[in-house]
Protein backbone atom coordinates (compact mmCIF):
# COMPACT_ATOMS: atom_id res chain seq x y z
CA UNK A 1 0.00 0.00 0.00
CA UNK A 2 2.77 2.44 0.87
CA UNK A 3 4.70 1.73 -2.32
CA UNK A 4 1.54 2.04 -4.43
CA UNK A 5 0.79 5.46 -2.90
CA UNK A 6 4.35 6.67 -2.48
CA UNK A 7 3.96 9.68 -4.76
CA UNK A 8 0.92 11.01 -2.92
CA UNK A 9 2.10 14.06 -0.94
CA UNK A 10 -0.54 13.29 1.72
CA UNK A 11 0.78 9.80 2.51
CA UNK A 12 0.92 10.17 6.26
CA UNK A 13 1.65 7.61 8.92
CA UNK A 14 -1.78 8.15 10.44
CA UNK A 15 -3.44 7.93 7.02
CA UNK A 16 -1.85 4.53 6.41
CA UNK A 17 -2.80 3.43 9.92
CA UNK A 18 -6.40 4.54 9.38
CA UNK A 19 -6.52 2.70 6.06
CA UNK A 20 -5.62 -0.57 7.79
CA UNK A 21 -7.48 0.10 11.03
CA UNK A 22 -4.36 0.02 13.19
CA UNK A 23 -2.41 2.60 15.17
CA UNK A 24 0.32 4.81 13.76
CA UNK A 25 2.67 3.33 16.33
CA UNK A 26 1.99 -0.14 14.93
CA UNK A 27 2.69 0.98 11.34
CA UNK A 28 5.89 2.64 12.53
CA UNK A 29 7.08 -0.50 14.29
CA UNK A 30 6.26 -2.68 11.27
CA UNK A 31 8.35 -0.39 9.05
CA UNK A 32 11.22 -0.40 11.51
CA UNK A 33 11.16 -4.19 11.85
CA UNK A 34 10.60 -4.99 8.17
CA UNK A 35 12.82 -2.36 6.53
CA UNK A 36 15.17 -1.23 9.29
CA UNK A 37 14.16 2.42 8.91
CA UNK A 38 11.43 4.67 10.22
CA UNK A 39 8.21 5.10 8.27
CA UNK A 40 9.22 8.60 7.22
CA UNK A 41 12.63 7.44 6.03
CA UNK A 42 11.06 4.61 4.04
CA UNK A 43 8.74 7.05 2.28
CA UNK A 44 11.53 9.58 1.65
CA UNK A 45 13.89 6.93 0.26
CA UNK A 46 11.22 5.68 -2.15
CA UNK A 47 10.47 9.20 -3.31
CA UNK A 48 14.16 9.95 -3.82
CA UNK A 49 14.60 6.75 -5.87
CA UNK A 50 11.71 7.80 -8.09
CA UNK A 51 13.11 11.32 -8.40
CA UNK A 52 16.51 9.94 -9.43
CA UNK A 53 14.79 7.86 -12.10
CA UNK A 54 12.97 10.95 -13.43
CA UNK A 55 16.21 12.95 -13.41
CA UNK A 56 17.86 10.18 -15.43
CA UNK A 57 15.05 9.55 -17.89
CA UNK A 58 13.32 12.90 -18.47
CA UNK A 59 14.01 16.57 -19.02
CA UNK A 60 11.28 17.62 -16.60
CA UNK A 61 12.01 20.75 -14.58
CA UNK A 62 13.11 20.11 -11.00
CA UNK A 63 9.94 21.72 -9.64
CA UNK A 64 7.81 19.27 -11.62
CA UNK A 65 9.88 16.30 -10.44
CA UNK A 66 9.55 17.47 -6.84
CA UNK A 67 5.76 17.65 -7.15
CA UNK A 68 5.49 14.32 -8.98
CA UNK A 69 7.51 12.65 -6.24
CA UNK A 70 5.32 13.89 -3.40
CA UNK A 71 7.43 16.84 -2.24
CA UNK A 72 5.47 20.00 -1.57
CA UNK A 73 8.37 22.35 -2.25
CA UNK A 74 11.41 22.34 -4.49
CA UNK A 75 13.67 23.58 -1.70
CA UNK A 76 12.68 20.70 0.61
CA UNK A 77 13.12 18.24 -2.26
CA UNK A 78 16.60 19.62 -2.96
CA UNK A 79 17.55 19.42 0.72
CA UNK A 80 16.40 15.80 1.08
CA UNK A 81 17.91 14.75 -2.26
CA UNK A 82 21.28 16.28 -1.31
CA UNK A 83 21.21 14.56 2.07
CA UNK A 84 20.45 11.23 0.43
CA UNK A 85 22.60 11.38 -2.71
CA UNK A 86 25.38 13.74 -1.73
CA UNK A 87 24.56 16.28 -4.44
CA UNK A 88 21.70 18.47 -5.55
CA UNK A 89 19.21 17.15 -8.09
CA UNK A 90 20.58 19.58 -10.67
CA UNK A 91 24.17 18.44 -10.07
CA UNK A 92 23.01 14.79 -10.24
CA UNK A 93 21.35 15.39 -13.61
CA UNK A 94 24.35 17.31 -15.00
CA UNK A 95 26.71 14.53 -13.91
CA UNK A 96 24.56 11.94 -15.67
CA UNK A 97 24.41 14.06 -18.84
CA UNK A 98 28.19 14.45 -18.77
CA UNK A 99 28.66 10.69 -18.40
CA UNK A 100 26.23 10.06 -21.22
CA UNK A 101 28.16 12.43 -23.51
CA UNK A 102 31.40 10.65 -22.60
CA UNK A 103 29.93 7.27 -23.48
CA UNK A 104 28.60 8.58 -26.79
CA UNK A 105 32.01 10.07 -27.62
CA UNK A 106 33.66 6.71 -26.97
CA UNK A 107 31.41 4.87 -29.41
Helices and strands as residue ranges (DSSP letters): G 3-5, H 13-20, H 24-35, H 39-57, H 62-68, H 74-85, H 89-106
